[in-house]
Amino acid sequence: MSFAKDERANLCDLLSEVGPDAPTLCGDWTAHDLAAHLWIRETDPVGAPGILAKPLAGLTERRMAEAKSRWSYEELVDRVRKGPARFSVFALPGVDEPANTTEFFVHHEDVRRAGGQPLGPRDLGEDVEEWMWRRLKLLGRAFFRRAKVGVVLERVPATVEPGSDPEIIRAQGGNPIVTVVGKPSELVVFANGRTQVADVKLVGEQEAIDALLDSDLSA
């Protein structure tokens, strides 16, 4: 599947279109900050660990600032577009799809759905939706590990056969339970902390829904 490559290209096109000061859904990050993050993640072995290890986050921020001052915005976007350097683990065969598909998809949506005139969900096709569903099966518990309530993900299929049971993933144990219903791609958006913009339906007691929305699901 080439979706990871397509999303990289489409995200870079959008970053070029909106400009460096455009807002994103990544807190107070601008498009310029997001481009720096993507470059650091794939290419800077010194700065990248802080993306996952919070004690090193300050180093990552400094490396991002250095990247922004070293290259112009368009140069940085172009570096992201070209992909990781040859020495990067992301350049190894077979790494791009599992490592970058959701990364570039979610960050693409971070730009698309931000600002005063946000864009809505896209029709990604069944192949992509199926890939996203498999990813949720694999990583659902990791995505929702900090959820304050039990979480069930329910897939909205393209066609529903009469009498068929819904496809579900039990992403987090516990009671009460909130069922998050939507297309796999929108469930991925929700699971990565973009809960206010994901096109999903939340089913459960209001108190439990509020607790889920108050959980830290950010990637």
N, C-alpha and C positions, 0 to 999 in steps of 0.2 A: 504494500500500500504506500502511495506517495503523499499521503495527507500531511505528514510532518513537513515535507519539503514544500508542499503547496502553502501551508500555513506560514512557514517562514517567509516565503516570497510575498504572500498577501499582507502579512503583518508589516514587513519592511516597506511595501508600497504605501500602506496606510500611514505609517510613521512619517514617511517623506511628505505625504499629502497634508497631514494635520500640523506638522511643524513641531519644534522642540518644546514649546511651552504648553502644548495641549494637555488637558487633564487625563488621568487614567483612573481606574478603580483600585489602584495599588496605594491606598492611603493618600499621602500628599505628593507622591511621585508624579512628575511630568513625563511626557513622552521621551524626553532626553534622559531622564533617570532610568526609565525602562530599557532604553537602548543600551545604556551602560551596564545595567544588570545582566542583560542577555549576553553581552560580550564577555563580562567577567565570568559568568557561569561556565561558558564553554572554553575559554582561552586563558584565563588567569589562575594558575594553580595556587597563587598566594592569596588572592582575594576570594576565590570561590568557596572555601570551607565555611566562611562566615554566613553564607546563605542558609546553611542548615544548622550550624553551631552558633547559638546566640552569643556566647562569650566572645566570639570572633567577629561579631557583626560590625563593630566599630572599624576594624581593619577593612572589611568589605566596603563600607561606606567611603573610607579614604581612597581605596583603589578605584571606586566608581568616580569619585571627584577628580582623581588624576586622569582617568580615561576621558572624561568630559573636557578637561582642559588641554589634553594632548591632541585630540582630534576634534574637528568640527562635528556638528550634529550629523550632517550628511555623510561624512567620512565614517563615523561610528555606525550609522545605519547600514552603510555599504559593507562594513566589516561583518556585521551580523548576517547580512544577506549572503555573503560568500561562505559562511559556515565556519566550523571550528578549524583551528590550525592542525597541521598534520600530527603534532605531538599530543594533541588532546585525546582523552579517552572517548570523547564524543565523535571522533573521527574513525574509530574502530568499526569494522564491518558489523552490521547487525545492531548497532547501538542507537542509531538515529530514531527508528520507529518507537521502541519502548521508552526511550529517554526524553524524546522531544515532541511527540504527538500532542499530549495533553498540555505540555509546557507552552508551546506556541499557540495552541488553540485557546487556552485560557487567557494568555496575554493579548492575543488578538481581540478577544472579547473585552478585555480591560480597556482597550482603546475604543472599540466600536460602541460600547455601551456607556461611555463616560460623556460628560459635558451636558450642555443644555439641550441638545437634540440627539439623544442616544438612538442607536440603531437596534432593531429587535433581533430575535433568533433567526438563524439561517436554516435552510433546507440542505442538510449535509449529505443526504443519501443513505441508503440502508447499509452499505458496506462500512461507512464510517460509524454509524450508530451501533452496529454490531461490534465493532472494535471497541468503542467506548463502553459498551455493556460488559464485555470481557474484562476490560480494565477495572471496572467497578467491582466485578467479582473478585479480582485479584487484590485490589487495594482498598476496597470499601471499609474494612476495619481500621486501616491506617488513616484514611481520610476522616473518619468519625471517631477516632480514639479519644478525643476530648469532648465529645458530645455529652451533655448533662442528662440525657434521656436515652431510652432505647430508640433505635432508628431502623426502619425498614425502607428499602428503595423498591419502588414498583415501576416497571417499565411500561410506557405507553407505546404499544406497537403501531405500525402503519395500518394494519388491518386486524380487527378483532374477530376471531371465529366464535360463533355462538356456543356458549357452554364451556369455553376454554378458561382455564385458570390463569390469572395474571402471573407474569414473570416477576419474581421478587428476589431481593438480596437482603439478608439480615446483617446489616452493617454494624450494629452495636446492640449488645444485650442490655437488659434493664427494663424497668417500668417507671412511669408510663411509657408507651411507645408512640412515636410519631411516624407516620408513613409519608414518604416524599414521593410524589407521583409525577412522572414526566418522561420525556425522551431521554435516552442515555446521555446525549450531549448536554442537555440542560441539567441533568443530575450531576454531571461532572462539574459544571459551572457552580452549582450549589455546594457540592462537596469541597470545592476549593475556596470556600469562604465568601463567594459572591452571592450571598443569600438574598439580597434585596433585588437583584436583577435577573435571577434565574427564573425561567418560565416553568414553574412547578406548582403543584397543588400540595398543601400540607394538610394531612388528615390526622386528627387527634384532639385531645383536650386543649383548650386555649392556653392553659398554664404550661402544658408540656411543649406546645409549639413555641411559646415565648422563651422557654428555657433552651430549646434547640437553637433558636435564632440568636440567643445570647451566648452560645458556645463559640469558642475560638476554633473555627474550621479553616482558618487561612493556611495556605500551603507554605 
